[in-house]
């Protein structure tokens, strides 16, 4: 979106779930004039929908005070965020007179949906949770998925390059089964989507948000205590392919939902971006290491509460 803004002045609020701001770092490193680094505001205090007053409003105030004025504010929440509480905040007097919600866009994993799940190996996760009396046995991942879909004005079906026609049909049916009304579904690969399809929906979602029923409508608040995250620091690596295999094997063996971060590759002047969803791993060199910047490998691990940190750290260390 930033690389193809077509002259629009953008600001981005990026919300992290984890101890290291990986997504914010990626965006700040894009170097695109449409959204300079000072127009990217990173909120790293867990789920934005839980901290609207403390986190979102001050960030919005700072963005709206900029000159020349920003045309669009893109809020990229954590994957665990619930859209409804955030959209409801646009009824607040300090917000509603200044901005409106152009639309809520939900990005879904086509490959996972085609396999009948919203994340990798849901059966293994369910067994892990049912064996632990300290955990809530209702799977929060599926509820988050359903709540996000319920509030969406557009659904982006990603990773279509991994699907044959049968898989595409299954993924599309899974989305249709969760949609309470007709919304546009855009099928893409590699996160590449026409910016004009995302900006300018002109829905004004806050005017209809009370009609969008979710699992958490009867709750005053919610939490994400069922999830856990931590950071693993590693020395410089010699082989990115080997690192990818280690990350994939770790995610599969320990039921990890996400691993993301940066790696320092020996004798390479650029840092390596690592993105894993379950055992599917993608890597790319995203930018040069800055002068004086510490070359290190740091990976954020995200999964359900009860992750075996010792085992995961040992596996990632090879």
LINJOQUI-V907933 format. One record per residue. N is the residue number from 1. D_CENTER is the distance of its C-alpha to the mean C-alpha in Angstrom with 2 decimals. Layout:
n | d_center
N | D_CENTER
N | D_CENTER
This chain:
n | d_center
1 | 15.00
2 | 16.39
3 | 18.71
4 | 20.11
5 | 20.42
6 | 24.13
7 | 25.37
8 | 23.11
9 | 22.49
10 | 18.83
11 | 17.14
12 | 13.48
13 | 12.22
14 | 9.08
15 | 8.28
16 | 7.87
17 | 8.49
18 | 11.12
19 | 14.28
20 | 13.61
21 | 11.73
22 | 10.55
23 | 8.24
24 | 11.14
25 | 13.60
26 | 12.52
27 | 12.87
28 | 16.03
29 | 17.45
30 | 17.41
31 | 20.76
32 | 20.83
33 | 23.42
34 | 21.67
35 | 19.25
36 | 21.01
37 | 19.54
38 | 21.00
39 | 19.05
40 | 15.69
41 | 15.35
42 | 13.13
43 | 12.96
44 | 12.63
45 | 14.22
46 | 11.86
47 | 10.80
48 | 11.80
49 | 13.42
50 | 15.73
51 | 16.80
52 | 17.46
53 | 20.98
54 | 20.54
55 | 17.45
56 | 16.78
57 | 20.41
58 | 21.55
59 | 18.76
60 | 19.75
61 | 23.37
62 | 22.98
63 | 21.40
64 | 24.04
65 | 26.76
66 | 26.16
67 | 28.86
68 | 28.86
69 | 26.69
70 | 23.10
71 | 22.92
72 | 19.31
73 | 16.59
74 | 13.03
75 | 10.77
76 | 7.07
77 | 6.21
78 | 4.45
79 | 3.82
80 | 7.49
81 | 8.67
82 | 11.70
83 | 12.49
84 | 16.22
85 | 17.06
86 | 15.35
87 | 17.19
88 | 20.31
89 | 20.37
90 | 21.43
91 | 24.74
92 | 25.53
93 | 28.59
94 | 27.10
95 | 24.30
96 | 25.70
97 | 28.50
98 | 26.35
99 | 23.22
100 | 22.10
101 | 18.93
102 | 19.20
103 | 16.92
104 | 13.77
105 | 11.78
106 | 9.89
107 | 8.53
108 | 10.03
109 | 11.12
110 | 14.75
111 | 16.18
112 | 15.23
113 | 16.53
114 | 19.62
115 | 20.33
116 | 20.26
117 | 17.17
118 | 13.51
119 | 12.83
120 | 15.31
121 | 18.76
122 | 18.61
123 | 22.39
124 | 22.29
125 | 19.81
126 | 22.10
127 | 25.13
128 | 23.75
129 | 23.02
130 | 26.38
131 | 28.26
132 | 27.13
133 | 28.93
134 | 26.91
135 | 23.71
136 | 23.02
137 | 23.74
138 | 21.66
139 | 18.47
140 | 15.64
141 | 13.02
142 | 15.20
143 | 15.77
144 | 12.18
145 | 12.02
146 | 15.40
147 | 14.80
148 | 11.91
149 | 14.27
150 | 17.18
151 | 16.03
152 | 14.91
153 | 17.31
154 | 15.91
155 | 14.10
156 | 12.90
157 | 13.93
158 | 12.61
159 | 14.52
160 | 17.78
161 | 19.64
162 | 19.44
163 | 21.22
164 | 24.90
165 | 26.25
166 | 26.54
167 | 22.92
168 | 21.93
169 | 24.22
170 | 22.80
171 | 19.17
172 | 20.50
173 | 22.63
174 | 19.86
175 | 18.06
176 | 21.49
177 | 22.33
178 | 19.56
179 | 20.11
180 | 22.69
181 | 23.75
182 | 23.74
183 | 20.78
184 | 20.23
185 | 18.28
186 | 17.57
187 | 17.68
188 | 16.34
189 | 16.03
190 | 14.14
191 | 11.84
192 | 15.17
193 | 16.04
194 | 18.90
195 | 18.00
196 | 20.82
197 | 19.12
198 | 16.21
199 | 18.38
200 | 21.50
201 | 20.81
202 | 23.08
203 | 22.34
204 | 22.66
205 | 20.40
206 | 21.68
207 | 25.12
208 | 24.13
209 | 21.44
210 | 24.13
211 | 24.88
212 | 21.49
213 | 22.06
214 | 19.51
215 | 20.05
216 | 19.95
217 | 22.44
218 | 25.20
219 | 23.43
220 | 23.84
221 | 20.73
222 | 18.50
223 | 16.98
224 | 14.67
225 | 17.60
226 | 17.00
227 | 14.19
228 | 15.03
229 | 13.86
230 | 16.19
231 | 16.95
232 | 19.39
233 | 21.51
234 | 23.54
235 | 26.36
236 | 26.43
237 | 26.16
238 | 28.67
239 | 27.03
240 | 23.43
241 | 24.27
242 | 25.41
243 | 22.28
244 | 20.15
245 | 22.59
246 | 22.45
247 | 18.66
248 | 18.89
249 | 21.89
250 | 20.45
251 | 17.37
252 | 19.83
253 | 22.53
254 | 20.63
255 | 18.15
256 | 15.09
257 | 11.73
258 | 9.87
259 | 11.77
260 | 10.81
261 | 13.22
262 | 16.37
263 | 19.78
264 | 23.22
265 | 25.40
266 | 29.09
267 | 31.06
268 | 28.05
269 | 27.62
270 | 23.93
271 | 20.96
272 | 19.06
273 | 15.26
274 | 14.22
275 | 11.19
276 | 11.88
277 | 10.72
278 | 13.78
279 | 16.72
280 | 15.50
281 | 15.37
282 | 15.20
283 | 16.73
284 | 18.01
285 | 19.94
286 | 18.17
287 | 20.88
288 | 24.10
289 | 24.36
290 | 25.81
291 | 29.36
292 | 29.57
293 | 25.94
294 | 25.86
295 | 25.14
296 | 23.27
297 | 20.75
298 | 18.03
299 | 15.40
300 | 12.92
301 | 13.37
302 | 11.44
303 | 13.38
304 | 15.70
305 | 18.35
306 | 21.24
307 | 19.75
308 | 22.75
309 | 21.92
310 | 25.29
311 | 25.08
312 | 21.61
313 | 22.78
314 | 26.01
315 | 24.52
316 | 22.22
317 | 25.36
318 | 27.02
